[in-house]
Amino acid sequence: MSRIAQTFNKSDNYKVLNVYCTAGYPELNSTIDVMRSLQQNGADLIELGMPYSDPLADGEIIQQSGGVALKNGMTISILFNQLKGFRKDIQVPVVLMGYMNPVLQYGFERFCKSAAEVGIDGLILPDLPPLEYQQEYGAIVKEYGLDFIFLITPETSEERIKLLDSLSSGFLYAVSSSSTTGHEKDFSLVEKYLSGLSGYGLKNPVLAGFGIRDKTSFDAAAKYTDGAIIGSAYIKALAGTKDALSIEKATKSFLQTIRQ
């Protein structure tokens, strides 16, 4: 059983907390410190963002963190070097999130091979369409034993949700609206959308993301799903941190409010 599958297999009522962080933020070499702090303070799964200059799905806060990381000098090559040996300390599943352009520049198969070699569990590439995934890239992802997670939105048809579920492994990422990350949501509408997914007979667990910022929104999103993803709110919590000690303090303070 994969690390991601084990995470969703804890108990029927357990809600998975997936936390997004940006590689190379707040400092170029703070990636592992941030990941270690997330694990130590209750994150069940880590979504590690690869900074990119044109992040279509990301809101202002994550865009800014990506800009800082790029200014710090973060690249995919540097990231994989930083991740060498990280499994000695970090056991929770780690999913790389990013965009196709830099991945293709690195080389798609080379990217998957590097990810598998360092111990990455899965990939989220929001601008990789399902048709291209089926025809060209899916076999490579599977060859290297990586999970691939597709995103769905409230506007995604039932037919397409079932298609994306069939192509996904690990979990299905239910975006709470069609806007970018970090925007506040009318959670009565979000709950209606998420509750509807339970009737589709999906094979994958579902994690809700975009706009999850505190315990109230986490609990509301997780009520009808297997858990939720927090990104922008955690990036905000890291603002001003510099070293491992301040990262640990900020992470502990933030995650305690979610898991209280």
Phi, psi and omega per residue, in radians:
M1 nan 2.339 -3.108
S2 -1.209 2.830 3.097
R3 -1.029 -0.675 -3.138
I4 -1.160 -0.783 3.128
A5 -1.062 -0.712 3.125
Q6 -1.083 -0.629 -3.122
T7 -1.115 -0.619 -3.138
F8 -1.536 0.063 -3.056
N9 -1.892 0.251 -3.045
K10 -1.178 -0.890 3.070
S11 -2.930 2.851 -3.067
D12 -1.070 -0.588 -3.031
N13 -1.746 0.003 -3.093
Y14 -1.300 2.341 -3.138
K15 -1.879 2.110 -3.057
V16 -1.329 2.305 3.078
L17 -1.832 1.930 3.093
N18 -1.814 2.194 -3.118
V19 -2.052 2.287 3.112
Y20 -1.526 2.419 2.947
C21 -2.422 2.763 -3.114
T22 -1.770 2.188 3.115
A23 -1.077 2.294 3.130
G24 1.487 0.189 3.109
Y25 -2.211 2.353 0.124
P26 -1.405 -0.347 3.107
E27 -2.132 2.763 -3.105
L28 -0.953 -0.731 -3.056
N29 -1.753 0.362 -3.133
S30 -1.653 0.005 -3.052
T31 -0.946 -0.887 -3.088
I32 -1.205 -0.664 3.097
D33 -1.034 -0.742 3.128
V34 -1.130 -0.812 -3.122
M35 -1.105 -0.732 3.130
R36 -1.103 -0.709 3.121
S37 -1.147 -0.679 3.112
L38 -1.085 -0.790 3.123
Q39 -1.097 -0.781 -3.075
Q40 -1.132 -0.425 -3.021
N41 -1.947 0.314 2.915
G42 1.932 0.015 3.057
A43 -1.223 2.329 3.136
D44 -1.545 -0.407 -3.039
L45 -2.652 2.504 -3.137
I46 -2.054 2.225 3.022
E47 -1.774 1.897 -3.036
L48 -1.711 1.917 -3.084
G49 -1.393 2.355 3.058
M50 -1.682 1.990 -3.038
P51 -1.064 2.478 -3.094
Y52 -2.559 2.560 -3.053
S53 -1.246 -0.388 -3.117
D54 -2.256 1.151 -3.071
P55 -1.402 1.661 -2.969
L56 -1.049 -0.610 -3.036
A57 -1.601 -0.112 -3.005
D58 -1.663 2.467 3.077
G59 -1.421 -3.074 -2.991
E60 -1.016 -0.762 -3.041
I61 -1.166 -0.796 3.120
I62 -1.220 -0.620 3.052
Q63 -1.021 -0.770 -3.131
Q64 -1.108 -0.721 3.123
S65 -1.131 -0.653 3.079
G66 -1.130 -0.680 3.101
G67 -1.102 -0.718 3.096
V68 -1.102 -0.769 -3.121
A69 -1.100 -0.726 3.109
L70 -1.136 -0.707 3.102
K71 -1.119 -0.578 3.085
N72 -1.195 -0.296 3.120
G73 1.843 0.173 -3.090
M74 -1.154 2.350 3.018
T75 -2.374 2.962 3.109
I76 -1.105 -0.693 3.134
S77 -1.092 -0.791 3.118
I78 -1.098 -0.713 -3.140
L79 -1.040 -0.836 -3.136
F80 -1.105 -0.594 3.054
N81 -1.127 -0.703 3.121
Q82 -1.133 -0.574 -3.046
L83 -1.429 -0.180 3.119
K84 -1.049 2.128 3.114
G85 1.471 0.061 -3.074
F86 -1.178 -0.344 3.139
R87 -1.242 -0.170 3.049
K88 -1.167 -0.526 -3.073
D89 -1.949 -0.469 -2.981
I90 -2.050 2.071 -3.090
Q91 -1.819 -0.319 -3.104
V92 -1.206 2.683 3.111
P93 -1.081 2.529 3.100
V94 -2.227 2.202 3.137
V95 -2.003 2.254 3.081
L96 -1.474 2.281 3.102
M97 -2.062 2.293 3.129
G98 -2.998 -2.774 -3.033
Y99 -2.219 2.722 -2.958
M100 -1.132 -0.630 -3.032
N101 -0.941 -1.002 3.134
P102 -1.156 -0.526 3.106
V103 -1.155 -0.738 3.124
L104 -1.181 -0.628 3.089
Q105 -1.109 -0.651 3.107
Y106 -1.252 -0.521 -3.064
G107 1.876 2.025 -2.983
F108 -1.056 -0.854 -3.119
E109 -1.181 -0.673 3.098
R110 -1.076 -0.664 3.130
F111 -1.104 -0.850 3.140
C112 -1.090 -0.705 3.132
K113 -1.105 -0.793 3.134
S114 -1.110 -0.725 -3.140
A115 -1.087 -0.796 -3.134
A116 -1.131 -0.701 -3.089
E117 -1.111 -0.619 -3.124
V118 -1.505 -0.223 3.088
G119 1.883 0.311 3.054
I120 -1.221 2.534 -3.065
D121 -1.694 -0.541 -3.053
G122 -2.852 3.058 -3.076
L123 -2.291 2.499 2.939
I124 -2.190 2.011 3.129
L125 -2.251 1.527 -2.971
P126 -1.034 -0.432 -3.109
D127 -1.704 0.296 2.993
L128 -1.670 1.884 -3.103
P129 -1.178 2.672 -3.106
P130 -1.076 -0.618 -3.123
L131 -1.112 -0.816 3.112
E132 -1.136 -0.624 3.090
Y133 -1.065 -0.806 -3.116
Q134 -1.122 -0.753 -2.982
Q135 -1.451 -0.532 -2.946
E136 -2.216 -0.670 -2.921
Y137 -1.899 -0.466 -3.034
G138 -1.027 -0.698 -3.111
A139 -1.114 -0.621 3.136
I140 -1.196 -0.768 3.120
V141 -0.998 -0.799 -3.118
K142 -1.196 -0.643 -3.138
E143 -0.997 -0.600 -3.108
Y144 -1.698 0.207 3.010
G145 1.216 0.452 -3.133
L146 -1.690 2.503 2.956
D147 -1.365 2.663 3.067
F148 -2.252 2.212 -3.019
I149 -1.959 2.106 3.051
F150 -1.621 2.740 3.104
L151 -1.791 2.503 2.993
I152 -2.205 2.755 -3.137
T153 -2.269 3.003 3.089
P154 -1.066 -0.354 -3.133
E155 -1.562 -0.126 -3.138
T156 -1.265 2.279 -3.116
S157 -1.204 2.779 3.117
E158 -1.034 -0.716 -3.134
E159 -1.059 -0.761 -3.115
R160 -1.264 -0.629 3.077
I161 -1.016 -0.758 -3.136
K162 -1.169 -0.618 3.082
L163 -1.128 -0.851 -3.108
L164 -1.133 -0.593 3.071
D165 -1.131 -0.702 -3.124
S166 -1.171 -0.524 -3.129
L167 -1.492 -0.385 -3.090
S168 -1.434 2.749 2.926
S169 -2.488 2.708 -3.074
G170 1.652 -1.268 3.024
F171 -2.849 2.980 3.071
L172 -1.927 2.341 -3.045
Y173 -1.688 1.873 -3.120
A174 -1.637 1.777 3.102
V175 -1.234 2.313 -3.022
S176 -1.305 -0.279 3.030
S177 -2.829 3.070 -3.116
S178 -1.490 0.051 3.111
S179 -1.436 -3.130 -3.139
T180 -1.418 3.078 -3.133
T181 -1.136 2.677 2.971
G182 1.576 -0.048 -3.138
H183 -1.556 2.521 3.104
E184 -1.263 2.620 -3.036
K185 -2.198 2.719 2.917
D186 -1.425 1.804 -2.985
F187 -1.290 -0.228 3.033
S188 -1.170 -0.653 3.102
L189 -1.269 -0.683 3.122
V190 -1.080 -0.778 -3.130
E191 -1.085 -0.654 3.127
K192 -1.103 -0.755 3.128
Y193 -1.134 -0.841 -3.082
L194 -1.169 -0.673 -3.139
S195 -1.136 -0.529 3.124
G196 -1.172 -0.478 -3.117
L197 -1.141 -0.487 -3.082
S198 -1.146 -0.323 -3.131
G199 -1.567 0.037 -3.063
Y200 -1.607 -0.084 3.139
G201 1.125 0.709 -3.072
L202 -1.228 2.525 -3.119
K203 -1.434 -0.411 -3.090
N204 -1.718 2.635 2.908
P205 -1.074 2.760 -3.130
V206 -2.088 2.268 2.982
L207 -1.991 2.347 3.132
A208 -1.656 2.446 -3.137
G209 -2.492 3.038 -3.102
F210 1.347 1.933 3.090
G211 1.573 0.036 3.101
I212 -1.482 2.043 -2.953
R213 -2.325 -0.238 -3.091
D214 -2.716 -3.103 -3.088
K215 -1.090 -0.669 -3.114
T216 -1.089 -0.845 -3.124
S217 -1.259 -0.577 3.073
F218 -1.096 -0.844 -3.122
D219 -1.115 -0.676 -3.140
A220 -1.140 -0.756 -3.132
A221 -1.217 -0.657 -3.078
A222 -1.362 -0.224 -3.099
K223 -1.003 -0.648 -3.079
Y224 -1.962 0.118 -3.107
T225 -2.275 -3.001 3.140
D226 -1.621 0.025 3.119
G227 2.686 -2.918 -3.072
A228 -2.613 2.886 -3.073
I229 -2.047 2.251 3.093
I230 -1.980 2.266 -3.138
G231 -2.210 -1.294 -2.999
S232 -1.017 -0.713 -3.103
A233 -1.102 -0.647 3.114
Y234 -1.256 -0.696 3.097
I235 -1.037 -0.715 3.090
K236 -1.062 -0.688 -3.126
A237 -1.135 -0.462 -3.128
L238 -1.442 -0.172 -3.091
A239 -0.986 2.281 3.105
G240 1.569 -0.154 3.106
T241 -1.373 2.651 -3.096
K242 -2.285 -0.746 -3.017
D243 -2.109 3.109 -3.070
A244 -1.034 -0.663 -3.101
L245 -1.153 -0.796 -3.130
S246 -1.242 -0.569 3.068
I247 -1.138 -0.778 3.132
E248 -1.078 -0.766 -3.122
K249 -1.104 -0.785 -3.132
A250 -1.171 -0.699 -3.120
T251 -1.174 -0.784 3.128
K252 -1.065 -0.793 3.141
S253 -1.066 -0.735 -3.100
F254 -1.240 -0.849 -3.049
L255 -1.224 -0.452 3.071
Q256 -1.081 -0.551 -3.142
T257 -1.264 -0.433 -3.136
I258 -1.482 -0.715 -3.051
R259 -1.677 0.191 -3.104
Q260 -1.128 nan nan
